[in-house]
Amino acid sequence: MNVRLLADERDREVLTGLIHRVLLAFLAAAIGIIAVLLLGTGGGPMVTDSISLYALFGYNLLVVAGILALRVLAAIFRHPR
């Protein structure tokens, strides 16, 4: 009996989709952690009277991390089983 792993195109598609979801989830987590670290860091140049440049970058990265996380969740729930 000869068995070849990933010989079928469907097997490769499933594995590729899984890898993409894992990478997007990892990216969302890493960006979220960086955003929290930036928000927790005091100081930096002031953009306005009440917000620093680090906080501005932190809030923007937090939005990006949220969008990536929602994209992963949408891909998981949309995927037919």
ABEGO torsion letter per residue (X at the ends): XBBBBGABAAAAAAAAAAAAAAAAAAAAAAAAAAAAAAAABBEEBBABAABBAAAAAAAAAAAAAAAAAAAAAAAAAABBX
